[in-house]
Amino acid sequence: MPLKSQAIFDLMDTTLKSNPSLLKKVNAVYVFNLESDGQTHTYTADAKNEASAGIKKGTPQGKADCTITMSDTDFFDLSTGKLDGMAAFAGGKLKVSGNIMLAQKLSTITQQLGPAKL
């Protein structure tokens, strides 16, 4: 069964590849570990290197700057503004390792997606 968040990742991929100025603002490699149906699905978002910018399934070749772990549904809700990031973190729905400040920069990317596209 496809992830609910797949549409988010597809839009993020297009946005990161087509917006070099966004890479300069974010300047990070993220790993997302999304849990769905008892399985963990891993995606890498490269918002740092123009040559490899975008979303890929799996882990990065190098080291991630920030790793986010949460359920697929919660990530979808977070990305679409239905779930507040601070509330999710405080409530244990969002786990962050690495540079926690970079997790806040994710909104720089998700705001580019726009609710009409989802």
DRENDO-1510 file (C-alpha; in Angstrom, 1 decimal, always signed):
<recs>
REC; n; res; u; v; w
REC; 1; MET; +0.0; +0.0; +0.0 .
REC; 2; PRO; +1.5; +3.4; -1.0 .
REC; 3; LEU; +2.3; +5.9; +1.7 .
REC; 4; LYS; -0.2; +8.7; +2.3 .
REC; 5; SER; +2.9; +11.0; +2.3 .
REC; 6; GLN; +4.0; +9.9; -1.2 .
REC; 7; ALA; +2.3; +12.9; -2.8 .
REC; 8; ILE; +4.2; +15.2; -0.3 .
REC; 9; PHE; +7.5; +13.6; -1.3 .
REC; 10; ASP; +6.7; +13.9; -5.0 .
REC; 11; LEU; +6.0; +17.6; -4.7 .
REC; 12; MET; +9.1; +18.1; -2.5 .
REC; 13; ASP; +11.2; +16.4; -5.1 .
REC; 14; THR; +10.0; +18.7; -7.8 .
REC; 15; THR; +10.3; +21.8; -5.6 .
REC; 16; LEU; +13.9; +21.0; -4.5 .
REC; 17; LYS; +15.1; +20.2; -8.0 .
REC; 18; SER; +13.6; +23.4; -9.5 .
REC; 19; ASN; +14.5; +25.9; -6.8 .
REC; 20; PRO; +18.2; +26.4; -6.2 .
REC; 21; SER; +17.6; +29.4; -3.9 .
REC; 22; LEU; +15.6; +27.2; -1.6 .
REC; 23; LEU; +18.7; +24.9; -1.3 .
REC; 24; LYS; +20.7; +27.9; -0.1 .
REC; 25; LYS; +18.1; +28.7; +2.6 .
REC; 26; VAL; +17.7; +25.2; +3.9 .
REC; 27; ASN; +21.2; +23.8; +3.3 .
REC; 28; ALA; +20.6; +20.3; +4.8 .
REC; 29; VAL; +20.2; +16.6; +4.1 .
REC; 30; TYR; +17.2; +15.1; +5.9 .
REC; 31; VAL; +16.3; +11.4; +6.4 .
REC; 32; PHE; +12.7; +10.6; +7.1 .
REC; 33; ASN; +11.8; +7.3; +8.8 .
REC; 34; LEU; +8.0; +7.0; +8.3 .
REC; 35; GLU; +6.2; +4.1; +10.0 .
REC; 36; SER; +3.2; +2.6; +8.2 .
REC; 37; ASP; +1.5; -0.8; +8.5 .
REC; 38; GLY; +4.3; -2.1; +10.8 .
REC; 39; GLN; +7.1; -1.1; +8.4 .
REC; 40; THR; +9.5; +1.7; +8.3 .
REC; 41; HIS; +9.9; +3.5; +5.0 .
REC; 42; THR; +13.0; +5.6; +4.6 .
REC; 43; TYR; +13.4; +8.6; +2.3 .
REC; 44; THR; +16.2; +11.1; +1.9 .
REC; 45; ALA; +15.6; +14.7; +1.1 .
REC; 46; ASP; +18.7; +16.5; -0.2 .
REC; 47; ALA; +18.2; +20.2; +0.2 .
REC; 48; LYS; +21.9; +20.9; +0.2 .
REC; 49; ASN; +23.6; +19.8; -2.9 .
REC; 50; GLU; +22.3; +21.1; -6.2 .
REC; 51; ALA; +23.6; +18.2; -8.2 .
REC; 52; SER; +21.8; +15.6; -6.1 .
REC; 53; ALA; +18.8; +17.8; -4.9 .
REC; 54; GLY; +15.5; +16.0; -4.4 .
REC; 55; ILE; +13.9; +13.0; -2.8 .
REC; 56; LYS; +15.2; +9.5; -3.0 .
REC; 57; LYS; +14.0; +6.3; -1.3 .
REC; 58; GLY; +16.5; +4.9; +1.2 .
REC; 59; THR; +19.4; +6.4; +3.2 .
REC; 60; PRO; +21.8; +9.1; +1.9 .
REC; 61; GLN; +25.3; +8.2; +0.6 .
REC; 62; GLY; +26.8; +10.5; +3.2 .
REC; 63; LYS; +25.6; +11.6; +6.6 .
REC; 64; ALA; +22.2; +13.2; +7.2 .
REC; 65; ASP; +22.1; +16.5; +9.0 .
REC; 66; CYS; +18.7; +15.8; +10.5 .
REC; 67; THR; +16.7; +12.5; +10.9 .
REC; 68; ILE; +12.9; +12.7; +11.5 .
REC; 69; THR; +11.0; +9.7; +12.7 .
REC; 70; MET; +7.2; +9.6; +12.8 .
REC; 71; SER; +4.2; +7.8; +11.4 .
REC; 72; ASP; +3.2; +8.3; +7.8 .
REC; 73; THR; -0.1; +9.8; +8.7 .
REC; 74; ASP; +1.4; +12.3; +11.2 .
REC; 75; PHE; +4.0; +13.4; +8.6 .
REC; 76; PHE; +1.2; +14.0; +6.1 .
REC; 77; ASP; -0.7; +16.0; +8.6 .
REC; 78; LEU; +2.4; +18.0; +9.7 .
REC; 79; SER; +3.2; +18.8; +6.0 .
REC; 80; THR; -0.3; +19.9; +5.3 .
REC; 81; GLY; -0.6; +22.1; +8.4 .
REC; 82; LYS; -3.1; +19.9; +10.2 .
REC; 83; LEU; -0.5; +19.0; +12.9 .
REC; 84; ASP; +1.7; +21.5; +14.7 .
REC; 85; GLY; +5.3; +20.5; +14.8 .
REC; 86; MET; +6.0; +21.6; +18.3 .
REC; 87; ALA; +2.9; +19.8; +19.6 .
REC; 88; ALA; +3.9; +16.7; +17.7 .
REC; 89; PHE; +7.4; +16.9; +19.2 .
REC; 90; ALA; +6.1; +17.5; +22.7 .
REC; 91; GLY; +3.6; +14.7; +22.4 .
REC; 92; GLY; +6.1; +12.2; +21.2 .
REC; 93; LYS; +4.7; +11.9; +17.7 .
REC; 94; LEU; +7.8; +13.4; +16.2 .
REC; 95; LYS; +11.3; +12.3; +17.0 .
REC; 96; VAL; +14.3; +14.2; +15.7 .
REC; 97; SER; +18.0; +13.3; +15.8 .
REC; 98; GLY; +20.9; +15.3; +14.5 .
REC; 99; ASN; +20.6; +19.0; +14.3 .
REC; 100; ILE; +17.1; +19.7; +15.8 .
REC; 101; MET; +17.1; +23.3; +14.5 .
REC; 102; LEU; +17.1; +22.0; +10.9 .
REC; 103; ALA; +13.7; +20.3; +11.7 .
REC; 104; GLN; +12.3; +23.8; +11.9 .
REC; 105; LYS; +13.6; +24.6; +8.5 .
REC; 106; LEU; +11.5; +21.9; +6.9 .
REC; 107; SER; +8.6; +24.4; +6.9 .
REC; 108; THR; +10.6; +26.4; +4.4 .
REC; 109; ILE; +10.2; +23.5; +2.0 .
REC; 110; THR; +6.6; +22.5; +2.9 .
REC; 111; GLN; +5.3; +26.1; +2.6 .
REC; 112; GLN; +6.5; +26.0; -1.1 .
REC; 113; LEU; +4.2; +23.0; -1.8 .
REC; 114; GLY; +0.9; +24.8; -1.1 .
REC; 115; PRO; -2.3; +23.0; +0.0 .
REC; 116; ALA; -3.9; +23.3; -3.4 .
REC; 117; LYS; -1.3; +20.9; -4.9 .
REC; 118; LEU; -2.1; +18.2; -2.4 .
</recs>
